[in-house]
Amino acid sequence: MRDFIYTANPARIVFRPGALSSVQEEAQRLGMKRALVLSTPQQAGSAEAVADILGPLSAGIFSGATMHTPVSVTDTALTVVAERRVDGVIAIGGGSTIGLGKALALRTDLPQIVIPTTYAGSEVTPIIGETQDGIKKTQTTAKVLPEVVIYDVELTLTLPVGLSATSGMNAIAHAVEALYAKDRNPIVSMMAIDGVRSIARGLPAIARDPGDIEARSDVQYGAWLCGTCLGAVGMALHHKLCHTLGGTFDLPHAETHTVVLPHALRYNASAAPEAMAALADALGHPDPAIALFDLAGTLGAPRALWDLGMPEAGIDRATDLALANPYWNPRPLEREAIRALIAAAWAGEPPA
Ligand code: NAD
């Protein structure tokens, strides 16, 4: 018998090739008159393009967004917000830029328009991670949920194949854990399955031809679905491991997700038969953990933590940290099995 609670996060999604052109209209709908456009230094050109489309509604750009949302950068941006009497923020970029927009919304309640250019999914979650004095703290609050998301596939064409692959695998990880979440529900599971299917179909085509706009659209659509899953239900062992490994060994975010996912899924497989059956169907492979390991290989994505710079001596420390303050997980955490999982991921072995 069905038994669930489903809480939907409000969002206005504009999904269309060329949708960037509607940013002025969307800003007007939200009553913005002086919008600040955010980006990383690398994407300052895209921020300028947004400011041009905004015309008189633009209060200029702030292109200082960086990884891990440092509070120091947010403080600098807050000064700009005050000086220019900004009444809304528009983030164009990946999770790092979106994180800065959320950090500003957290402190000011300013409305946000987000224009994602990767597949990380932060644009549809009420989650924010911020770093201060080398410590990353994550919180969930509706205050940071963006009001409008504009998905324009044309902006993803410049995302390098390597980052497309790992960012897409990062998105798949949200859906995988949503399928066996403690608070899973039928709506989120539907989104998760379609999200995995769309991304797993699109990524190999992008690796062959990064300009394949149909494949890009499939993956962006899947990323929206998977991000929505992340924002709606709780995550488990995989996300805990990636958070721990990334923070402790300063490993890159999307690459770490890519390496760990097949192993975390293998660990949980016996405790999540329904999720495994759904994933087998979505991935067209009887063993979803192997399918994800193979997919990473096909895409030329990293499959070993050593390759990302984690020292072998870190395996025991990572095991300790994974077992401290654990997230809920379908299979109880067993020390030796967790250590074996991390060791296999470190060495780049197939999930055993
Ligand atoms: P990112 O935002 O750090 O971007 C990586 C690099 O790629 C940047 O230099 C960026 O400017 C560049 N880039 C982005 N899009 C591009 C494009 N289309 N063309 C060319 N270059 C482009 O990477 P990410 O993986 O999107 O985000 C990772 C961060 O997001 C992590 O800090 C992670 O914790 C966070 N995140 C948060 C949530 C959440 O719900 N709060 C969800 C997922 C990820």
Residues whose N, C-alpha, C, O or C-beta is under 5 A from the ligand:
A	BS01	NAD	T40 Q42 Q43 H68 G93 G94 G95 S96 T97 T117 T118 A120 G121 S122 T125 I127 I128 G129 L155 T156 T158 L159 H253 A254
